[in-house]
Amino acid sequence: MCGIVGYIGDREALPVLINGLKRLEYRGYDSAGVAIMGEGTNVYKCKGKVSDLEKHIDGREHSGSIGIGHTRWATHGEPNDVNAHPHVSYHGKFIIIHNGIIENYARLRDKLIERGVKFKSETDTEVLANLIEHIYENGSVDAELAVRLALSKVIGAYGIVVMCTEEKDKLIAARKGSPLVVGVGNEEYFLASDATPIVEYTKSVIYLNDGDVAIIKKEQLNLKTQRSDETGPTVQKLSFDIGEIDKGGYEHFMLKEIFEQPQSIEDTFRGRVSSEESEIRLGGLYDVLPRLIEAKRIIIIGCGTSWHAGLVGEYLFEDIARVSVEVEYASEFRYRNPIIEKDDIIIAISQSGETADTLAAIRQAKEKGAIVLGICNVVGSSIPRETHAGVYTHAGPEIGVASTKAFTCQVTVLAMMAILIGRKKGLISDNKYRSLIKEFTEIPEKIKKILTLSEDIKKLAKLYQNANNALYLGRGYLFPVALEGALKLKEISYIHAEGYPAAEMKHGPIALIDNKMPVVIIATKDSSYEKIVSNIQEVKARSGIVIAVVTEGDTVIRKMADHVIEIPETTNIFAALLSVVPLQLFSYYIAVMRGCNVDQPRNLAKSVTVE
């Protein structure tokens, strides 16, 4: 959600901050602002985009080599200039930017008002700024201690960066439940809510842990716990380059990321799947593999697209590894008082590794003694650090809010896990194992073939760009693909779309079918092919418009459907990896034709780091 940037060093801060905020635009936001300390201190903020902020600053004083910047996604208080960050304390001594939610802000606010503190905004963040200053002025403490004491009174999640106008040589940063990364340069430091604004300046980073407080000067960084215990920072190296977060000639990041899927899938199983040796190796699971093999139940948790990947995982584990699987929304799981046994395996899926609900569910499962595994894309993020073991996807940075390559890489990891467990349990013969691995390694080339159809899919999208509703249907492994296809269409084009198991069509959705609503049916050849053919006939009998994704060479459905998109043949356990790609393209082109902001859909954020 909200984005944080900060800088301290010898450079002019403003260009670093503005550039960093632009790198964070993909997270979703409604206002932006910066604060810069030089001879004096200047704060500029406004509702709208970073480009609006640049216009707002143009011609005004902005010199200084210490600064903080923020893009806000409104939680407390409407999007406007006053509620935008940074927030300045009541006497102007502290300036703060904040990601997260202060749950007890109303009580803290009331107590401060009783003591004569004046407020300007509706935000929980201003409460924290004023609390810090109140402690600073009345407790005879320095800025660092004032921040730590204030945080001890806070309930909720936060990633904050604080400047004190009376201690101009430092930035103070802290996190609890909301990510913060420190970039380590040569007598300069960079701060951000993720690594994308940092990578062009340095590849050396420190991921703050929950409870960390960093006191940063241009020549040094001291890391402490909230209680002031010194802790040694762990410096890690970023694994991606600046070129990976540029559009690379594509009109949008989403389109670039759709076309990157052959490479990202290949990167995800590189060194793990060997067709020459007919072997799958997942080093990140080595220590827990015996528990995985013996597991009687696996619970997969995730949100949004990651939940859809988990549904594909349910089919994979039950089909190949013969283990019972439940797939849960992390947001429901954490509050439902679920039954978790100590021999259960929990698999948490998250692209960012910072999804708040998924992190809370992980902690709950660990408290009950379960083994928790992570499937995550971002090295050094919270989920890999809080799980017992796991597997990284290697999708590379995903900037588009609508997830594409993260989904296919998550499914790739789940497929590797299921095949490996099935093999270790003796459920897959030598010949079948070799065959699956061979087919697996051919998936990237088959996706490349699908991508050559992009212009045809673009023409198809033009026909339905003005649709008001759409229905997506699939069976078995392809039901989660129907859900994912519908999600992509509604989140970037704002067309209402629903995904259903095809057999459930007669239990309600069939009432909606008419000659104006496209029905997208994923109908590749598998064991339920005849059933899906019957579903298509039922749609056509009610004058429905059928867009069918079919296996190459299919002649039966071609005669019935209004439009067909052919994809290469593959075994049903890999069908999701292929069939989702044309649906991504279809949604993308419709959204572009409707004039939608594809990379930054309204009201959405890339990483949901608060409830």
C-alpha positions in Angstrom: 0.0 0.0 0.0 1.5 3.4 1.0 5.1 4.0 -0.1 8.0 5.3 2.0 11.3 6.8 0.8 14.1 8.5 2.7 17.6 9.8 2.2 20.5 11.1 4.2 23.9 11.8 2.7 25.6 14.4 0.5 23.3 14.4 -2.5 20.4 16.8 -3.0 17.6 14.9 -1.4 14.7 15.9 -3.6 15.6 14.1 -6.8 16.3 10.9 -4.8 12.9 11.2 -3.1 10.9 12.0 -6.2 12.6 9.2 -8.2 11.9 6.8 -5.3 8.2 7.8 -5.1 7.8 7.2 -8.8 9.3 3.7 -8.3 6.7 3.1 -5.6 3.7 4.3 -7.6 2.7 0.7 -8.4 1.8 0.2 -4.8 -1.3 2.3 -5.1 -1.8 5.8 -3.6 -4.0 8.9 -3.6 -1.6 11.7 -2.4 2.1 12.3 -2.1 4.5 14.5 -0.2 8.1 15.2 0.8 10.0 16.9 3.7 13.5 18.2 3.2 16.0 19.5 5.8 18.7 21.9 4.8 19.2 25.4 6.1 15.6 25.3 7.0 12.9 22.6 6.7 10.4 22.5 3.9 7.3 20.2 3.7 5.3 19.9 0.4 2.4 17.6 -0.1 -0.8 17.4 -2.1 -3.6 15.1 -3.3 -3.0 13.4 -6.6 0.0 11.9 -8.3 3.8 12.3 -7.9 3.7 14.4 -11.0 1.2 16.8 -9.2 3.6 17.0 -6.3 6.5 17.9 -8.7 4.4 20.8 -10.1 3.5 21.9 -6.5 7.2 22.1 -5.6 8.4 23.7 -8.8 10.0 27.1 -8.1 10.0 26.7 -4.3 12.9 26.2 -2.0 13.9 22.5 -1.7 17.6 22.4 -1.0 18.9 19.9 1.5 20.6 16.5 1.8 18.2 14.9 4.3 14.6 14.1 3.3 11.7 11.8 3.5 8.8 11.2 1.0 5.6 9.3 1.0 2.7 8.1 -1.2 -0.5 7.7 0.8 -3.3 5.2 0.4 -6.1 6.6 2.5 -7.2 4.7 5.6 -8.0 7.3 8.3 -9.3 10.5 6.7 -10.2 11.2 3.1 -7.6 11.8 0.4 -6.7 15.5 0.5 -3.8 17.9 0.9 -4.1 18.1 4.7 -4.3 14.3 5.3 -1.4 13.7 2.9 2.0 12.8 4.5 4.5 13.9 5.8 2.8 15.1 9.0 4.2 17.8 11.2 3.8 17.8 15.0 1.9 20.7 16.7 5.0 22.8 17.4 6.8 21.7 14.2 9.7 19.8 15.9 8.9 16.4 14.4 8.0 15.4 10.8 6.8 11.8 10.2 5.8 9.5 7.4 4.0 6.3 8.2 2.7 3.1 6.6 0.3 1.0 8.7 -2.6 1.7 11.1 -2.5 2.9 14.7 -5.4 1.0 16.2 -5.6 3.0 19.4 -5.2 6.4 17.8 -8.6 7.7 18.9 -7.7 7.1 22.6 -4.3 8.6 22.2 -5.7 11.6 20.3 -8.3 12.3 23.1 -5.6 12.2 25.8 -3.4 14.6 23.8 -6.3 17.0 23.2 -7.0 17.0 26.9 -3.4 18.2 27.3 -3.9 21.1 24.9 -2.5 19.5 21.7 -4.0 20.8 18.5 -4.7 18.6 15.5 -5.0 19.6 11.8 -5.8 16.3 10.1 -8.0 13.3 10.5 -5.2 10.8 10.4 -3.8 8.4 12.9 -0.3 9.4 11.7 -0.6 12.9 13.1 -1.5 11.4 16.4 1.9 9.6 16.5 3.8 12.8 15.4 2.1 14.8 18.2 2.7 12.0 20.8 6.4 11.9 19.9 6.7 15.7 20.3 4.7 15.7 23.6 7.0 13.1 25.1 10.1 15.1 23.7 9.0 18.4 25.2 7.7 17.1 28.6 10.2 14.3 29.3 13.6 16.0 28.7 14.6 13.2 26.3 16.3 13.2 22.9 14.5 12.4 19.7 15.4 8.8 19.6 14.1 8.1 23.1 10.9 10.1 22.4 10.2 7.9 19.3 10.9 4.7 21.2 8.7 5.7 24.2 5.9 6.8 21.9 6.0 3.5 20.0 5.7 1.7 23.3 2.2 3.3 23.7 1.1 2.4 20.2 -1.2 -0.6 19.3 -1.1 -1.5 15.6 1.2 -1.7 12.6 3.7 0.8 11.5 6.7 1.5 9.3 7.8 5.1 10.1 10.6 7.5 9.3 11.0 10.5 11.6 12.9 13.8 11.3 13.5 16.2 14.2 14.1 19.8 13.3 16.3 20.2 16.5 18.5 17.2 15.7 19.1 17.7 12.0 21.8 15.2 11.5 19.7 12.1 11.6 16.7 10.1 10.5 14.9 7.6 12.9 13.1 4.7 11.4 11.1 1.9 13.0 8.9 -1.0 11.9 6.3 -3.3 13.3 4.2 -5.3 10.8 5.0 -2.9 7.9 8.2 -3.4 5.8 11.2 -1.1 5.8 14.4 -1.5 3.9 17.6 0.5 4.4 20.0 0.9 1.5 23.7 1.2 2.5 25.8 3.5 0.4 29.1 5.2 0.8 28.5 7.6 3.7 24.8 7.8 2.6 21.7 5.8 3.4 18.5 5.2 1.6 15.2 4.1 3.1 12.1 2.6 1.4 9.1 0.4 2.0 10.6 -2.0 -0.6 13.9 -2.2 -2.5 12.7 -0.8 -5.9 13.7 2.8 -5.1 17.1 1.7 -3.7 18.5 -0.6 -6.3 19.8 2.1 -8.7 21.9 3.5 -5.9 23.1 0.5 -4.0 22.6 -3.3 -3.9 23.5 -3.5 -0.2 20.4 -3.5 2.0 19.2 -4.1 5.5 15.7 -5.4 6.1 14.5 -4.2 9.4 12.8 -6.7 11.7 9.7 -6.1 13.7 10.6 -4.1 16.7 13.7 -2.6 15.2 14.6 1.1 15.6 17.3 2.5 13.3 19.1 5.7 14.1 20.7 6.8 10.8 23.3 9.5 10.2 25.1 9.9 6.9 28.2 8.2 8.2 26.7 5.5 10.4 23.7 3.4 11.3 22.8 2.2 14.8 20.2 -0.5 15.0 18.4 -1.1 18.3 15.3 -2.8 19.6 12.4 -0.7 20.9 13.8 -1.3 24.4 17.2 0.2 23.3 19.1 -3.1 23.1 21.8 -2.9 20.4 21.4 -5.4 17.6 23.7 -6.1 14.7 22.3 -5.3 11.2 22.5 -8.1 8.6 23.5 -6.6 5.2 22.1 -8.5 2.2 22.6 -8.1 -1.6 19.7 -7.4 -3.9 19.3 -10.0 -6.6 17.8 -7.8 -9.3 19.0 -4.9 -11.5 17.5 -1.5 -12.3 16.5 -2.8 -15.8 14.1 -5.2 -14.2 12.0 -2.4 -12.9 11.8 -0.4 -16.1 9.2 -1.0 -18.8 11.7 -2.2 -21.3 9.9 -0.8 -24.3 6.5 -2.1 -23.3 3.5 0.3 -22.9 2.8 -1.0 -19.4 4.5 -3.1 -16.7 1.6 -5.5 -16.8 2.2 -6.3 -20.5 5.9 -6.7 -19.9 5.3 -9.0 -17.0 2.9 -11.2 -19.1 5.6 -11.5 -21.7 8.2 -12.3 -19.1 6.5 -15.5 -18.0 8.4 -17.9 -20.1 11.6 -16.6 -18.5 10.3 -16.3 -15.0 9.0 -19.8 -15.0 12.3 -21.1 -16.3 14.1 -19.1 -13.6 11.9 -20.6 -11.0 12.7 -24.2 -11.9 16.3 -23.5 -12.9 18.6 -25.6 -10.7 15.5 -27.4 -9.3 14.1 -29.3 -12.3 16.6 -31.3 -14.4 15.3 -33.0 -17.5 18.8 -34.6 -18.0 18.9 -36.2 -14.6 15.1 -36.6 -14.3 15.1 -35.0 -10.9 13.4 -32.3 -8.8 15.4 -30.8 -6.0 14.0 -28.2 -3.6 16.8 -27.3 -1.2 14.6 -24.9 0.8 12.5 -27.9 1.9 15.3 -30.3 2.7 14.9 -30.1 6.4 11.2 -30.5 6.4 10.8 -32.9 3.6 10.2 -36.0 5.9 7.3 -34.1 7.6 5.9 -33.1 4.2 5.9 -36.7 3.0 4.2 -37.9 6.2 1.7 -35.1 6.3 -2.0 -36.1 6.6 -3.3 -32.6 5.9 -1.9 -29.5 4.2 -3.5 -26.1 4.7 -2.7 -23.5 2.0 -3.3 -19.8 2.9 -3.2 -16.8 0.7 -5.1 -13.7 -0.5 -6.3 -12.7 -4.0 -4.2 -14.2 -6.8 -2.1 -16.2 -4.3 -5.3 -17.8 -3.0 -6.1 -18.8 -6.6 -2.7 -20.4 -7.0 -3.4 -22.2 -3.7 -6.5 -23.7 -5.3 -4.5 -25.1 -8.1 -2.1 -26.4 -5.5 -5.0 -28.2 -3.8 -5.7 -30.2 -7.0 -2.0 -30.8 -7.5 -1.3 -32.2 -4.0 -4.5 -34.3 -3.8 -4.1 -35.6 -7.4 -0.3 -36.3 -7.4 0.7 -36.7 -3.7 -2.6 -38.0 -2.3 -2.7 -35.8 0.7 -5.8 -33.9 2.0 -5.6 -30.2 1.3 -7.7 -27.2 2.5 -7.3 -23.7 0.9 -8.1 -20.8 3.1 -8.3 -17.0 2.7 -5.7 -15.8 5.2 -8.1 -12.9 6.2 -10.7 -15.5 7.3 -8.3 -18.1 8.7 -6.8 -15.7 11.2 -10.1 -14.9 12.8 -12.0 -18.2 12.6 -10.3 -20.1 15.4 -9.3 -22.8 13.0 -8.5 -26.3 14.1 -4.7 -26.8 13.6 -2.9 -30.0 14.6 0.8 -30.2 15.3 1.4 -32.5 12.4 -0.4 -30.2 9.9 1.6 -28.5 7.2 0.7 -24.8 6.5 1.8 -23.4 3.2 1.6 -19.6 3.0 1.7 -18.0 -0.4 2.5 -14.3 -1.0 4.2 -12.4 -3.8 5.4 -9.6 -1.6 6.1 -11.6 1.5 4.5 -8.8 3.5 0.7 -9.5 3.2 -0.6 -8.5 6.6 -3.4 -11.1 6.9 -1.1 -13.9 5.7 1.6 -12.9 8.2 -1.0 -12.9 11.0 -2.2 -16.4 9.9 1.4 -17.7 9.9 2.0 -16.5 13.5 -1.3 -18.1 14.6 -0.3 -21.4 13.0 3.1 -21.4 14.5 1.6 -20.7 18.0 -0.4 -23.9 17.6 2.7 -25.9 16.7 2.3 -26.5 13.0 5.1 -26.5 10.5 4.7 -23.4 8.3 6.3 -23.2 4.8 6.4 -20.1 2.6 6.2 -19.6 -1.1 7.3 -16.0 -1.8 8.9 -13.9 -4.4 10.8 -11.2 -2.4 14.0 -12.3 -0.8 14.4 -10.9 2.7 10.7 -10.1 3.2 8.8 -11.0 6.4 7.2 -14.3 5.3 10.5 -16.1 4.5 11.9 -14.9 7.8 8.9 -16.0 9.8 8.3 -19.4 8.3 10.2 -22.6 9.1 11.2 -23.3 5.5 10.0 -22.6 2.0 10.7 -22.0 -1.7 11.3 -18.7 -3.4 9.8 -18.1 -6.7 12.1 -16.3 -9.1 9.6 -14.1 -10.9 11.7 -11.0 -10.5 10.1 -7.7 -9.5 6.4 -7.5 -10.3 5.4 -3.8 -10.6 1.9 -4.1 -12.1 -0.7 -4.2 -9.4 -2.6 -7.0 -11.2 -0.4 -10.1 -10.6 0.5 -12.2 -13.6 3.9 -13.8 -13.5 3.7 -14.2 -9.8 0.7 -16.5 -10.2 2.4 -18.7 -12.8 5.6 -18.9 -10.7 3.6 -19.8 -7.6 1.8 -22.6 -9.5 5.2 -23.7 -10.8 6.5 -24.1 -7.2 3.4 -25.9 -6.1 3.7 -28.3 -9.0 7.3 -29.0 -8.2 6.4 -29.7 -4.5 3.5 -32.0 -5.4 5.5 -34.0 -7.9 8.5 -34.3 -5.5 6.2 -35.5 -2.6 4.4 -37.9 -4.9 7.7 -39.3 -6.1 9.1 -39.7 -2.5 5.9 -41.4 -1.5 6.2 -43.9 -4.3 3.1 -42.8 -6.1 4.8 -41.8 -9.3 6.5 -44.4 -11.5 9.9 -43.8 -13.0 8.5 -43.4 -16.5 5.7 -41.0 -15.3 8.3 -39.0 -13.3 10.5 -38.6 -16.3 7.5 -37.7 -18.5 6.3 -35.0 -16.1 9.7 -33.4 -15.8 10.1 -33.4 -19.6 6.7 -31.8 -20.0 7.4 -29.3 -17.2 10.6 -28.0 -18.9 8.6 -27.5 -22.2 6.1 -25.1 -20.6 8.1 -21.9 -21.2 8.3 -22.6 -24.9 4.6 -23.4 -25.0 3.8 -20.1 -23.3 6.0 -18.3 -25.9 3.7 -19.8 -28.6 0.6 -18.5 -26.8 2.1 -15.0 -26.6 2.4 -14.9 -30.4 -1.4 -14.8 -30.4 -1.5 -11.4 -28.7 -2.6 -9.5 -31.7 -5.5 -12.0 -32.3 -6.5 -11.6 -28.6 -6.3 -7.9 -28.9 -8.8 -8.0 -31.8 -11.1 -10.2 -29.7 -10.8 -7.8 -26.8 -12.0 -4.9 -29.1 -15.3 -6.7 -29.6 -16.1 -6.9 -25.9 -14.5 -3.8 -24.5 -17.9 -2.3 -23.7 -19.3 -5.4 -21.9 -20.9 -4.7 -18.5 -20.5 -8.3 -17.2 -18.7 -11.5 -17.9 -18.8 -15.1 -16.7 -15.8 -17.4 -16.5 -16.2 -21.1 -16.3 -13.8 -24.0 -15.8 -13.6 -27.5 -14.3 -11.0 -29.2 -12.2 -7.6 -27.6 -12.5 -9.2 -25.0 -14.7 -11.7 -23.7 -12.2 -9.1 -21.7 -10.3 -8.0 -20.3 -13.7 -11.6 -19.1 -14.3 -11.5 -17.3 -10.9 -8.1 -15.7 -11.8 -9.3 -14.7 -15.3 -12.4 -13.0 -13.8 -10.3 -11.3 -11.2 -8.0 -9.9 -13.8 -10.8 -8.5 -15.9 -12.6 -6.8 -13.0 -9.6 -5.4 -11.2 -8.0 -3.6 -14.2 -11.0 -2.9 -16.6 -13.7 -2.5 -13.9 -16.0 -4.9 -15.8 -18.0 -7.0 -13.3 -16.9 -10.6 -13.8 -17.4 -13.8 -11.9 -15.6 -17.2 -12.0 -17.5 -20.4 -11.4 -17.0 -24.2 -11.6 -18.7 -25.0 -14.9 -21.0 -27.5 -13.2 -22.3 -24.8 -10.9 -23.6 -22.7 -13.8 -27.0 -24.4 -13.5 -27.2 -23.5 -9.8 -27.7 -19.8 -10.4 -25.4 -18.0 -12.9 -27.2 -19.5 -15.9 -30.0 -17.0 -15.1 -27.6 -14.2 -16.1 -26.8 -15.5 -19.6 -28.1 -13.5 -22.5 -26.8 -12.4 -25.9 -24.9 -9.5 -24.4 -22.7 -11.2 -21.8 -19.5 -12.9 -22.9 -19.0 -16.3 -21.3 -15.3 -17.3 -21.2 -14.9 -21.1 -20.9 -11.6 -22.8 -20.3 -12.1 -26.0 -22.2 -8.8 -27.8 -22.8 -8.9 -31.5 -23.3 -8.9 -33.5 -20.1 -11.0 -36.0 -18.2 -14.0 -33.6 -18.0 -13.9 -32.5 -21.6 -17.3 -34.0 -22.5 -18.9 -32.3 -19.5 -17.5 -28.9 -20.5 -18.8 -29.4 -24.1 -22.3 -29.9 -22.5 -21.9 -26.7 -20.6 -21.0 -24.8 -23.8 -24.1 -26.2 -25.4 -26.2 -25.0 -22.5 -24.8 -21.5 -22.9 -25.4 -21.4 -26.6 -29.0 -22.7 -26.1 -29.6 -19.5 -24.2 -28.1 -17.2 -26.8 -24.9 -16.8 -24.8 -21.6 -15.6 -26.3 -18.9 -18.2 -25.9 -15.2 -17.4 -25.9 -13.4 -20.8 -25.5 -9.8 -21.5 -24.6 -9.2 -24.9 -26.2 -6.4 -27.3 -27.0 -4.8 -26.9 -30.4 -6.6 -28.8 -33.1 -9.9 -29.0 -31.2 -12.7 -29.2 -33.8 -15.7 -30.0 -31.6 -15.8 -26.8 -29.6 -14.7 -24.7 -32.6 -18.0 -25.5 -34.2 -20.0 -24.3 -31.2 -18.1 -21.4 -29.8 -18.3 -17.8 -31.1 -14.5 -17.5 -30.6 -11.7 -19.9 -29.8 -8.2 -19.3 -28.5 -6.0 -22.3 -29.1 -3.2 -23.2 -26.7 -0.6 -26.0 -26.9 -1.5 -29.4 -25.5 -0.2 -30.3 -22.1 -1.0 -32.7 -19.2 -3.9 -31.5 -17.1 -1.6 -30.8 -14.1 0.2 -28.0 -16.1 -2.9 -26.7 -17.9 -3.3 -23.8 -15.5 0.1 -22.4 -16.5 -0.9 -22.2 -20.2 -4.6 -21.4 -20.0 -4.2 -18.4 -17.8 -2.0 -16.5 -20.3 -4.6 -15.7 -22.9 -7.0 -14.5 -20.1 -4.3 -12.1 -18.9 -3.9 -10.7 -22.4 -7.6 -10.5 -22.9 -8.1 -8.5 -19.7 -5.1 -6.3 -20.4 -6.2 -5.2 -23.9 -9.8 -4.6 -22.8 -8.5 -2.3 -19.9 -6.3 -0.4 -22.3 -9.1 0.1 -24.7 -11.4 1.4 -21.9 -8.8 4.0 -21.0 -8.1 2.4 -17.6 -4.8 2.8 -15.6 -3.6 -0.8 -16.1 -0.6 -0.7 -13.8 -2.4 1.3 -11.1 -6.0 0.3 -10.9 -8.2 2.5 -8.8 -8.5 1.8 -5.1 -6.0 -1.1 -5.4 -2.5 -1.6 -3.9 0.2 -4.0 -4.9 0.9 -5.2 -1.3 -1.8 -5.1 1.3 0.2 -4.6 4.4 -2.6 -3.4 6.6 -6.0 -5.0 7.4 
